[in-house]
Amino acid sequence: MKPTTRFISKLAQVCEQLAPQGGAFWVTQPRACVEIFGNYEWHYIQSCEKLIIFCAGFAVAGSFVQKIVIDNVFRHTRSAWPQAFIYSLLLISFYQAWLNTPLDILPGWNDELHDGGQQKFAADYSKAEELEKKVANLGSSFFFRL
């Protein structure tokens, strides 16, 4: 990934969709655009983690409720209403917990997914920017030697 003008214009189109500014604001502010994109990437990763944790938690809680409560208490009941009622209460409680839980459930493990907000995309952009400057400096020095 090299931050060429074509790449910056494509990235500006994405940032205009994520955070509309109108005009050519994002083309003139590529670093801000990278930070906005990295911020969306960070929240997307965290929301996926939250979804996986809550789905696994609901599966475990549902299995526990089925084994302990429904199979033992309502063993001789032919109606499905107690089961539907209990699962509805469980689903409502998980929904309330979902709404009141922040995105950052898991602790940081010093990897690229949990590095305090500096995302891999933004870090790669910085490296590519430095590399492009070095190559430009080398190219100009070679040109003047001819």
Chimera marker file (.cmm) of the C-alpha trace (Angstrom):
<marker_set name="trace">
<marker id="1" x="0.000" y="0.000" z="0.000" r="1" g="1" b="0" radius="0.5"/>
<marker id="2" x="1.541" y="3.253" z="-1.118" r="1" g="1" b="0" radius="0.5"/>
<marker id="3" x="-0.288" y="6.507" z="-0.384" r="1" g="1" b="0" radius="0.5"/>
<marker id="4" x="-0.437" y="7.648" z="-3.992" r="1" g="1" b="0" radius="0.5"/>
<marker id="5" x="-2.900" y="10.263" z="-5.194" r="1" g="1" b="0" radius="0.5"/>
<marker id="6" x="-5.181" y="7.526" z="-6.565" r="1" g="1" b="0" radius="0.5"/>
<marker id="7" x="-5.173" y="5.719" z="-3.224" r="1" g="1" b="0" radius="0.5"/>
<marker id="8" x="-5.801" y="8.951" z="-1.320" r="1" g="1" b="0" radius="0.5"/>
<marker id="9" x="-8.721" y="9.828" z="-3.595" r="1" g="1" b="0" radius="0.5"/>
<marker id="10" x="-10.281" y="6.373" z="-3.103" r="1" g="1" b="0" radius="0.5"/>
<marker id="11" x="-9.747" y="6.628" z="0.650" r="1" g="1" b="0" radius="0.5"/>
<marker id="12" x="-11.302" y="10.110" z="0.593" r="1" g="1" b="0" radius="0.5"/>
<marker id="13" x="-14.415" y="8.632" z="-1.048" r="1" g="1" b="0" radius="0.5"/>
<marker id="14" x="-14.686" y="6.063" z="1.740" r="1" g="1" b="0" radius="0.5"/>
<marker id="15" x="-14.221" y="8.709" z="4.433" r="1" g="1" b="0" radius="0.5"/>
<marker id="16" x="-16.826" y="10.913" z="2.767" r="1" g="1" b="0" radius="0.5"/>
<marker id="17" x="-19.268" y="8.012" z="3.155" r="1" g="1" b="0" radius="0.5"/>
<marker id="18" x="-18.276" y="7.421" z="6.796" r="1" g="1" b="0" radius="0.5"/>
<marker id="19" x="-18.136" y="11.075" z="7.858" r="1" g="1" b="0" radius="0.5"/>
<marker id="20" x="-19.610" y="13.412" z="5.222" r="1" g="1" b="0" radius="0.5"/>
<marker id="21" x="-17.847" y="16.770" z="4.950" r="1" g="1" b="0" radius="0.5"/>
<marker id="22" x="-18.696" y="17.823" z="1.412" r="1" g="1" b="0" radius="0.5"/>
<marker id="23" x="-16.280" y="18.988" z="-1.251" r="1" g="1" b="0" radius="0.5"/>
<marker id="24" x="-12.649" y="17.907" z="-1.284" r="1" g="1" b="0" radius="0.5"/>
<marker id="25" x="-12.041" y="18.006" z="2.474" r="1" g="1" b="0" radius="0.5"/>
<marker id="26" x="-10.813" y="14.413" z="2.828" r="1" g="1" b="0" radius="0.5"/>
<marker id="27" x="-8.516" y="14.639" z="-0.207" r="1" g="1" b="0" radius="0.5"/>
<marker id="28" x="-6.650" y="17.500" z="1.456" r="1" g="1" b="0" radius="0.5"/>
<marker id="29" x="-6.611" y="15.732" z="4.850" r="1" g="1" b="0" radius="0.5"/>
<marker id="30" x="-5.404" y="12.162" z="4.164" r="1" g="1" b="0" radius="0.5"/>
<marker id="31" x="-3.995" y="11.640" z="7.664" r="1" g="1" b="0" radius="0.5"/>
<marker id="32" x="-7.302" y="12.632" z="9.290" r="1" g="1" b="0" radius="0.5"/>
<marker id="33" x="-9.053" y="10.314" z="6.864" r="1" g="1" b="0" radius="0.5"/>
<marker id="34" x="-6.789" y="7.435" z="7.910" r="1" g="1" b="0" radius="0.5"/>
<marker id="35" x="-7.574" y="8.123" z="11.564" r="1" g="1" b="0" radius="0.5"/>
<marker id="36" x="-11.331" y="8.184" z="10.872" r="1" g="1" b="0" radius="0.5"/>
<marker id="37" x="-11.068" y="4.925" z="8.925" r="1" g="1" b="0" radius="0.5"/>
<marker id="38" x="-8.956" y="3.368" z="11.713" r="1" g="1" b="0" radius="0.5"/>
<marker id="39" x="-11.538" y="4.459" z="14.273" r="1" g="1" b="0" radius="0.5"/>
<marker id="40" x="-14.329" y="2.749" z="12.334" r="1" g="1" b="0" radius="0.5"/>
<marker id="41" x="-12.139" y="-0.336" z="11.951" r="1" g="1" b="0" radius="0.5"/>
<marker id="42" x="-11.517" y="-0.386" z="15.719" r="1" g="1" b="0" radius="0.5"/>
<marker id="43" x="-15.228" y="-0.154" z="16.553" r="1" g="1" b="0" radius="0.5"/>
<marker id="44" x="-16.077" y="-2.831" z="13.983" r="1" g="1" b="0" radius="0.5"/>
<marker id="45" x="-13.587" y="-5.243" z="15.566" r="1" g="1" b="0" radius="0.5"/>
<marker id="46" x="-14.937" y="-4.509" z="19.034" r="1" g="1" b="0" radius="0.5"/>
<marker id="47" x="-18.553" y="-4.984" z="17.956" r="1" g="1" b="0" radius="0.5"/>
<marker id="48" x="-17.694" y="-8.346" z="16.369" r="1" g="1" b="0" radius="0.5"/>
<marker id="49" x="-16.009" y="-9.422" z="19.617" r="1" g="1" b="0" radius="0.5"/>
<marker id="50" x="-19.066" y="-8.322" z="21.605" r="1" g="1" b="0" radius="0.5"/>
<marker id="51" x="-21.395" y="-10.254" z="19.283" r="1" g="1" b="0" radius="0.5"/>
<marker id="52" x="-19.332" y="-13.442" z="19.579" r="1" g="1" b="0" radius="0.5"/>
<marker id="53" x="-19.152" y="-13.161" z="23.386" r="1" g="1" b="0" radius="0.5"/>
<marker id="54" x="-22.892" y="-12.593" z="23.757" r="1" g="1" b="0" radius="0.5"/>
<marker id="55" x="-23.821" y="-15.412" z="21.358" r="1" g="1" b="0" radius="0.5"/>
<marker id="56" x="-21.572" y="-17.834" z="23.250" r="1" g="1" b="0" radius="0.5"/>
<marker id="57" x="-22.957" y="-16.575" z="26.570" r="1" g="1" b="0" radius="0.5"/>
<marker id="58" x="-26.535" y="-17.017" z="25.425" r="1" g="1" b="0" radius="0.5"/>
<marker id="59" x="-25.781" y="-20.558" z="24.233" r="1" g="1" b="0" radius="0.5"/>
<marker id="60" x="-24.223" y="-21.471" z="27.592" r="1" g="1" b="0" radius="0.5"/>
<marker id="61" x="-27.007" y="-19.801" z="29.593" r="1" g="1" b="0" radius="0.5"/>
<marker id="62" x="-29.665" y="-21.433" z="27.408" r="1" g="1" b="0" radius="0.5"/>
<marker id="63" x="-28.113" y="-24.863" z="27.884" r="1" g="1" b="0" radius="0.5"/>
<marker id="64" x="-27.911" y="-24.283" z="31.640" r="1" g="1" b="0" radius="0.5"/>
<marker id="65" x="-31.553" y="-23.159" z="31.857" r="1" g="1" b="0" radius="0.5"/>
<marker id="66" x="-32.691" y="-26.084" z="29.705" r="1" g="1" b="0" radius="0.5"/>
<marker id="67" x="-30.830" y="-28.696" z="31.757" r="1" g="1" b="0" radius="0.5"/>
<marker id="68" x="-31.436" y="-27.327" z="35.260" r="1" g="1" b="0" radius="0.5"/>
<marker id="69" x="-34.809" y="-25.586" z="35.098" r="1" g="1" b="0" radius="0.5"/>
<marker id="70" x="-36.883" y="-26.768" z="32.156" r="1" g="1" b="0" radius="0.5"/>
<marker id="71" x="-35.898" y="-30.449" z="32.106" r="1" g="1" b="0" radius="0.5"/>
<marker id="72" x="-36.338" y="-30.832" z="35.869" r="1" g="1" b="0" radius="0.5"/>
<marker id="73" x="-39.257" y="-28.540" z="36.720" r="1" g="1" b="0" radius="0.5"/>
<marker id="74" x="-41.384" y="-28.859" z="33.587" r="1" g="1" b="0" radius="0.5"/>
<marker id="75" x="-40.567" y="-32.505" z="32.790" r="1" g="1" b="0" radius="0.5"/>
<marker id="76" x="-44.170" y="-33.730" z="32.769" r="1" g="1" b="0" radius="0.5"/>
<marker id="77" x="-45.671" y="-30.690" z="31.062" r="1" g="1" b="0" radius="0.5"/>
<marker id="78" x="-46.754" y="-31.160" z="27.485" r="1" g="1" b="0" radius="0.5"/>
<marker id="79" x="-47.142" y="-27.416" z="26.872" r="1" g="1" b="0" radius="0.5"/>
<marker id="80" x="-44.349" y="-25.362" z="25.370" r="1" g="1" b="0" radius="0.5"/>
<marker id="81" x="-45.508" y="-22.138" z="27.045" r="1" g="1" b="0" radius="0.5"/>
<marker id="82" x="-43.252" y="-22.407" z="30.121" r="1" g="1" b="0" radius="0.5"/>
<marker id="83" x="-40.241" y="-22.976" z="27.897" r="1" g="1" b="0" radius="0.5"/>
<marker id="84" x="-41.192" y="-20.092" z="25.602" r="1" g="1" b="0" radius="0.5"/>
<marker id="85" x="-41.748" y="-17.812" z="28.595" r="1" g="1" b="0" radius="0.5"/>
<marker id="86" x="-38.422" y="-18.701" z="30.241" r="1" g="1" b="0" radius="0.5"/>
<marker id="87" x="-36.460" y="-18.277" z="27.006" r="1" g="1" b="0" radius="0.5"/>
<marker id="88" x="-38.219" y="-14.948" z="26.383" r="1" g="1" b="0" radius="0.5"/>
<marker id="89" x="-37.109" y="-13.711" z="29.812" r="1" g="1" b="0" radius="0.5"/>
<marker id="90" x="-33.585" y="-14.962" z="29.139" r="1" g="1" b="0" radius="0.5"/>
<marker id="91" x="-33.527" y="-13.215" z="25.766" r="1" g="1" b="0" radius="0.5"/>
<marker id="92" x="-34.816" y="-9.948" z="27.249" r="1" g="1" b="0" radius="0.5"/>
<marker id="93" x="-32.195" y="-10.042" z="30.003" r="1" g="1" b="0" radius="0.5"/>
<marker id="94" x="-29.421" y="-10.678" z="27.454" r="1" g="1" b="0" radius="0.5"/>
<marker id="95" x="-30.731" y="-7.838" z="25.306" r="1" g="1" b="0" radius="0.5"/>
<marker id="96" x="-30.629" y="-5.460" z="28.275" r="1" g="1" b="0" radius="0.5"/>
<marker id="97" x="-27.115" y="-6.628" z="29.132" r="1" g="1" b="0" radius="0.5"/>
<marker id="98" x="-26.134" y="-6.086" z="25.458" r="1" g="1" b="0" radius="0.5"/>
<marker id="99" x="-27.423" y="-2.509" z="25.540" r="1" g="1" b="0" radius="0.5"/>
<marker id="100" x="-25.646" y="-1.668" z="28.801" r="1" g="1" b="0" radius="0.5"/>
<marker id="101" x="-22.281" y="-3.289" z="28.018" r="1" g="1" b="0" radius="0.5"/>
<marker id="102" x="-19.551" y="-1.197" z="26.372" r="1" g="1" b="0" radius="0.5"/>
<marker id="103" x="-17.786" y="-2.442" z="23.260" r="1" g="1" b="0" radius="0.5"/>
<marker id="104" x="-14.422" y="-3.046" z="24.887" r="1" g="1" b="0" radius="0.5"/>
<marker id="105" x="-15.204" y="-6.251" z="26.791" r="1" g="1" b="0" radius="0.5"/>
<marker id="106" x="-11.922" y="-8.064" z="26.289" r="1" g="1" b="0" radius="0.5"/>
<marker id="107" x="-8.706" y="-6.711" z="27.836" r="1" g="1" b="0" radius="0.5"/>
<marker id="108" x="-5.833" y="-5.587" z="25.623" r="1" g="1" b="0" radius="0.5"/>
<marker id="109" x="-3.376" y="-8.354" z="24.791" r="1" g="1" b="0" radius="0.5"/>
<marker id="110" x="-0.745" y="-6.165" z="23.026" r="1" g="1" b="0" radius="0.5"/>
<marker id="111" x="-1.611" y="-7.444" z="19.586" r="1" g="1" b="0" radius="0.5"/>
<marker id="112" x="-2.820" y="-5.600" z="16.515" r="1" g="1" b="0" radius="0.5"/>
<marker id="113" x="-6.461" y="-5.920" z="17.595" r="1" g="1" b="0" radius="0.5"/>
<marker id="114" x="-5.939" y="-4.377" z="21.057" r="1" g="1" b="0" radius="0.5"/>
<marker id="115" x="-3.210" y="-1.779" z="20.808" r="1" g="1" b="0" radius="0.5"/>
<marker id="116" x="-4.922" y="1.232" z="22.321" r="1" g="1" b="0" radius="0.5"/>
<marker id="117" x="-6.540" y="2.621" z="19.192" r="1" g="1" b="0" radius="0.5"/>
<marker id="118" x="-3.542" y="2.644" z="16.821" r="1" g="1" b="0" radius="0.5"/>
<marker id="119" x="-4.825" y="0.291" z="14.189" r="1" g="1" b="0" radius="0.5"/>
<marker id="120" x="-2.771" y="-1.723" z="11.733" r="1" g="1" b="0" radius="0.5"/>
<marker id="121" x="-4.235" y="0.261" z="8.832" r="1" g="1" b="0" radius="0.5"/>
<marker id="122" x="-3.072" y="3.599" z="10.265" r="1" g="1" b="0" radius="0.5"/>
<marker id="123" x="0.354" y="2.164" z="11.148" r="1" g="1" b="0" radius="0.5"/>
<marker id="124" x="0.768" y="0.730" z="7.627" r="1" g="1" b="0" radius="0.5"/>
<marker id="125" x="-0.218" y="4.087" z="6.157" r="1" g="1" b="0" radius="0.5"/>
<marker id="126" x="2.491" y="5.833" z="8.193" r="1" g="1" b="0" radius="0.5"/>
<marker id="127" x="5.097" y="3.262" z="7.121" r="1" g="1" b="0" radius="0.5"/>
<marker id="128" x="4.070" y="3.593" z="3.493" r="1" g="1" b="0" radius="0.5"/>
<marker id="129" x="4.262" y="7.370" z="3.722" r="1" g="1" b="0" radius="0.5"/>
<marker id="130" x="7.811" y="7.184" z="5.132" r="1" g="1" b="0" radius="0.5"/>
<marker id="131" x="8.830" y="4.642" z="2.477" r="1" g="1" b="0" radius="0.5"/>
<marker id="132" x="7.420" y="6.799" z="-0.310" r="1" g="1" b="0" radius="0.5"/>
<marker id="133" x="9.382" y="9.814" z="0.985" r="1" g="1" b="0" radius="0.5"/>
<marker id="134" x="12.592" y="7.761" z="1.140" r="1" g="1" b="0" radius="0.5"/>
<marker id="135" x="12.062" y="6.423" z="-2.375" r="1" g="1" b="0" radius="0.5"/>
<marker id="136" x="11.294" y="9.933" z="-3.634" r="1" g="1" b="0" radius="0.5"/>
<marker id="137" x="14.487" y="11.254" z="-2.030" r="1" g="1" b="0" radius="0.5"/>
<marker id="138" x="16.530" y="8.398" z="-3.487" r="1" g="1" b="0" radius="0.5"/>
<marker id="139" x="14.954" y="8.873" z="-6.894" r="1" g="1" b="0" radius="0.5"/>
<marker id="140" x="15.705" y="12.575" z="-6.941" r="1" g="1" b="0" radius="0.5"/>
<marker id="141" x="19.294" y="11.985" z="-5.885" r="1" g="1" b="0" radius="0.5"/>
<marker id="142" x="19.745" y="9.408" z="-8.655" r="1" g="1" b="0" radius="0.5"/>
<marker id="143" x="18.172" y="11.765" z="-11.152" r="1" g="1" b="0" radius="0.5"/>
<marker id="144" x="20.558" y="14.554" z="-10.327" r="1" g="1" b="0" radius="0.5"/>
<marker id="145" x="23.552" y="12.227" z="-10.615" r="1" g="1" b="0" radius="0.5"/>
<marker id="146" x="22.794" y="11.550" z="-14.278" r="1" g="1" b="0" radius="0.5"/>
<link id1="1" id2="2" r="1" g="1" b="0" radius="0.2"/>
<link id1="2" id2="3" r="1" g="1" b="0" radius="0.2"/>
<link id1="3" id2="4" r="1" g="1" b="0" radius="0.2"/>
<link id1="4" id2="5" r="1" g="1" b="0" radius="0.2"/>
<link id1="5" id2="6" r="1" g="1" b="0" radius="0.2"/>
<link id1="6" id2="7" r="1" g="1" b="0" radius="0.2"/>
<link id1="7" id2="8" r="1" g="1" b="0" radius="0.2"/>
<link id1="8" id2="9" r="1" g="1" b="0" radius="0.2"/>
<link id1="9" id2="10" r="1" g="1" b="0" radius="0.2"/>
<link id1="10" id2="11" r="1" g="1" b="0" radius="0.2"/>
<link id1="11" id2="12" r="1" g="1" b="0" radius="0.2"/>
<link id1="12" id2="13" r="1" g="1" b="0" radius="0.2"/>
<link id1="13" id2="14" r="1" g="1" b="0" radius="0.2"/>
<link id1="14" id2="15" r="1" g="1" b="0" radius="0.2"/>
<link id1="15" id2="16" r="1" g="1" b="0" radius="0.2"/>
<link id1="16" id2="17" r="1" g="1" b="0" radius="0.2"/>
<link id1="17" id2="18" r="1" g="1" b="0" radius="0.2"/>
<link id1="18" id2="19" r="1" g="1" b="0" radius="0.2"/>
<link id1="19" id2="20" r="1" g="1" b="0" radius="0.2"/>
<link id1="20" id2="21" r="1" g="1" b="0" radius="0.2"/>
<link id1="21" id2="22" r="1" g="1" b="0" radius="0.2"/>
<link id1="22" id2="23" r="1" g="1" b="0" radius="0.2"/>
<link id1="23" id2="24" r="1" g="1" b="0" radius="0.2"/>
<link id1="24" id2="25" r="1" g="1" b="0" radius="0.2"/>
<link id1="25" id2="26" r="1" g="1" b="0" radius="0.2"/>
<link id1="26" id2="27" r="1" g="1" b="0" radius="0.2"/>
<link id1="27" id2="28" r="1" g="1" b="0" radius="0.2"/>
<link id1="28" id2="29" r="1" g="1" b="0" radius="0.2"/>
<link id1="29" id2="30" r="1" g="1" b="0" radius="0.2"/>
<link id1="30" id2="31" r="1" g="1" b="0" radius="0.2"/>
<link id1="31" id2="32" r="1" g="1" b="0" radius="0.2"/>
<link id1="32" id2="33" r="1" g="1" b="0" radius="0.2"/>
<link id1="33" id2="34" r="1" g="1" b="0" radius="0.2"/>
<link id1="34" id2="35" r="1" g="1" b="0" radius="0.2"/>
<link id1="35" id2="36" r="1" g="1" b="0" radius="0.2"/>
<link id1="36" id2="37" r="1" g="1" b="0" radius="0.2"/>
<link id1="37" id2="38" r="1" g="1" b="0" radius="0.2"/>
<link id1="38" id2="39" r="1" g="1" b="0" radius="0.2"/>
<link id1="39" id2="40" r="1" g="1" b="0" radius="0.2"/>
<link id1="40" id2="41" r="1" g="1" b="0" radius="0.2"/>
<link id1="41" id2="42" r="1" g="1" b="0" radius="0.2"/>
<link id1="42" id2="43" r="1" g="1" b="0" radius="0.2"/>
<link id1="43" id2="44" r="1" g="1" b="0" radius="0.2"/>
<link id1="44" id2="45" r="1" g="1" b="0" radius="0.2"/>
<link id1="45" id2="46" r="1" g="1" b="0" radius="0.2"/>
<link id1="46" id2="47" r="1" g="1" b="0" radius="0.2"/>
<link id1="47" id2="48" r="1" g="1" b="0" radius="0.2"/>
<link id1="48" id2="49" r="1" g="1" b="0" radius="0.2"/>
<link id1="49" id2="50" r="1" g="1" b="0" radius="0.2"/>
<link id1="50" id2="51" r="1" g="1" b="0" radius="0.2"/>
<link id1="51" id2="52" r="1" g="1" b="0" radius="0.2"/>
<link id1="52" id2="53" r="1" g="1" b="0" radius="0.2"/>
<link id1="53" id2="54" r="1" g="1" b="0" radius="0.2"/>
<link id1="54" id2="55" r="1" g="1" b="0" radius="0.2"/>
<link id1="55" id2="56" r="1" g="1" b="0" radius="0.2"/>
<link id1="56" id2="57" r="1" g="1" b="0" radius="0.2"/>
<link id1="57" id2="58" r="1" g="1" b="0" radius="0.2"/>
<link id1="58" id2="59" r="1" g="1" b="0" radius="0.2"/>
<link id1="59" id2="60" r="1" g="1" b="0" radius="0.2"/>
<link id1="60" id2="61" r="1" g="1" b="0" radius="0.2"/>
<link id1="61" id2="62" r="1" g="1" b="0" radius="0.2"/>
<link id1="62" id2="63" r="1" g="1" b="0" radius="0.2"/>
<link id1="63" id2="64" r="1" g="1" b="0" radius="0.2"/>
<link id1="64" id2="65" r="1" g="1" b="0" radius="0.2"/>
<link id1="65" id2="66" r="1" g="1" b="0" radius="0.2"/>
<link id1="66" id2="67" r="1" g="1" b="0" radius="0.2"/>
<link id1="67" id2="68" r="1" g="1" b="0" radius="0.2"/>
<link id1="68" id2="69" r="1" g="1" b="0" radius="0.2"/>
<link id1="69" id2="70" r="1" g="1" b="0" radius="0.2"/>
<link id1="70" id2="71" r="1" g="1" b="0" radius="0.2"/>
<link id1="71" id2="72" r="1" g="1" b="0" radius="0.2"/>
<link id1="72" id2="73" r="1" g="1" b="0" radius="0.2"/>
<link id1="73" id2="74" r="1" g="1" b="0" radius="0.2"/>
<link id1="74" id2="75" r="1" g="1" b="0" radius="0.2"/>
<link id1="75" id2="76" r="1" g="1" b="0" radius="0.2"/>
<link id1="76" id2="77" r="1" g="1" b="0" radius="0.2"/>
<link id1="77" id2="78" r="1" g="1" b="0" radius="0.2"/>
<link id1="78" id2="79" r="1" g="1" b="0" radius="0.2"/>
<link id1="79" id2="80" r="1" g="1" b="0" radius="0.2"/>
<link id1="80" id2="81" r="1" g="1" b="0" radius="0.2"/>
<link id1="81" id2="82" r="1" g="1" b="0" radius="0.2"/>
<link id1="82" id2="83" r="1" g="1" b="0" radius="0.2"/>
<link id1="83" id2="84" r="1" g="1" b="0" radius="0.2"/>
<link id1="84" id2="85" r="1" g="1" b="0" radius="0.2"/>
<link id1="85" id2="86" r="1" g="1" b="0" radius="0.2"/>
<link id1="86" id2="87" r="1" g="1" b="0" radius="0.2"/>
<link id1="87" id2="88" r="1" g="1" b="0" radius="0.2"/>
<link id1="88" id2="89" r="1" g="1" b="0" radius="0.2"/>
<link id1="89" id2="90" r="1" g="1" b="0" radius="0.2"/>
<link id1="90" id2="91" r="1" g="1" b="0" radius="0.2"/>
<link id1="91" id2="92" r="1" g="1" b="0" radius="0.2"/>
<link id1="92" id2="93" r="1" g="1" b="0" radius="0.2"/>
<link id1="93" id2="94" r="1" g="1" b="0" radius="0.2"/>
<link id1="94" id2="95" r="1" g="1" b="0" radius="0.2"/>
<link id1="95" id2="96" r="1" g="1" b="0" radius="0.2"/>
<link id1="96" id2="97" r="1" g="1" b="0" radius="0.2"/>
<link id1="97" id2="98" r="1" g="1" b="0" radius="0.2"/>
<link id1="98" id2="99" r="1" g="1" b="0" radius="0.2"/>
<link id1="99" id2="100" r="1" g="1" b="0" radius="0.2"/>
<link id1="100" id2="101" r="1" g="1" b="0" radius="0.2"/>
<link id1="101" id2="102" r="1" g="1" b="0" radius="0.2"/>
<link id1="102" id2="103" r="1" g="1" b="0" radius="0.2"/>
<link id1="103" id2="104" r="1" g="1" b="0" radius="0.2"/>
<link id1="104" id2="105" r="1" g="1" b="0" radius="0.2"/>
<link id1="105" id2="106" r="1" g="1" b="0" radius="0.2"/>
<link id1="106" id2="107" r="1" g="1" b="0" radius="0.2"/>
<link id1="107" id2="108" r="1" g="1" b="0" radius="0.2"/>
<link id1="108" id2="109" r="1" g="1" b="0" radius="0.2"/>
<link id1="109" id2="110" r="1" g="1" b="0" radius="0.2"/>
<link id1="110" id2="111" r="1" g="1" b="0" radius="0.2"/>
<link id1="111" id2="112" r="1" g="1" b="0" radius="0.2"/>
<link id1="112" id2="113" r="1" g="1" b="0" radius="0.2"/>
<link id1="113" id2="114" r="1" g="1" b="0" radius="0.2"/>
<link id1="114" id2="115" r="1" g="1" b="0" radius="0.2"/>
<link id1="115" id2="116" r="1" g="1" b="0" radius="0.2"/>
<link id1="116" id2="117" r="1" g="1" b="0" radius="0.2"/>
<link id1="117" id2="118" r="1" g="1" b="0" radius="0.2"/>
<link id1="118" id2="119" r="1" g="1" b="0" radius="0.2"/>
<link id1="119" id2="120" r="1" g="1" b="0" radius="0.2"/>
<link id1="120" id2="121" r="1" g="1" b="0" radius="0.2"/>
<link id1="121" id2="122" r="1" g="1" b="0" radius="0.2"/>
<link id1="122" id2="123" r="1" g="1" b="0" radius="0.2"/>
<link id1="123" id2="124" r="1" g="1" b="0" radius="0.2"/>
<link id1="124" id2="125" r="1" g="1" b="0" radius="0.2"/>
<link id1="125" id2="126" r="1" g="1" b="0" radius="0.2"/>
<link id1="126" id2="127" r="1" g="1" b="0" radius="0.2"/>
<link id1="127" id2="128" r="1" g="1" b="0" radius="0.2"/>
<link id1="128" id2="129" r="1" g="1" b="0" radius="0.2"/>
<link id1="129" id2="130" r="1" g="1" b="0" radius="0.2"/>
<link id1="130" id2="131" r="1" g="1" b="0" radius="0.2"/>
<link id1="131" id2="132" r="1" g="1" b="0" radius="0.2"/>
<link id1="132" id2="133" r="1" g="1" b="0" radius="0.2"/>
<link id1="133" id2="134" r="1" g="1" b="0" radius="0.2"/>
<link id1="134" id2="135" r="1" g="1" b="0" radius="0.2"/>
<link id1="135" id2="136" r="1" g="1" b="0" radius="0.2"/>
<link id1="136" id2="137" r="1" g="1" b="0" radius="0.2"/>
<link id1="137" id2="138" r="1" g="1" b="0" radius="0.2"/>
<link id1="138" id2="139" r="1" g="1" b="0" radius="0.2"/>
<link id1="139" id2="140" r="1" g="1" b="0" radius="0.2"/>
<link id1="140" id2="141" r="1" g="1" b="0" radius="0.2"/>
<link id1="141" id2="142" r="1" g="1" b="0" radius="0.2"/>
<link id1="142" id2="143" r="1" g="1" b="0" radius="0.2"/>
<link id1="143" id2="144" r="1" g="1" b="0" radius="0.2"/>
<link id1="144" id2="145" r="1" g="1" b="0" radius="0.2"/>
<link id1="145" id2="146" r="1" g="1" b="0" radius="0.2"/>
</marker_set>
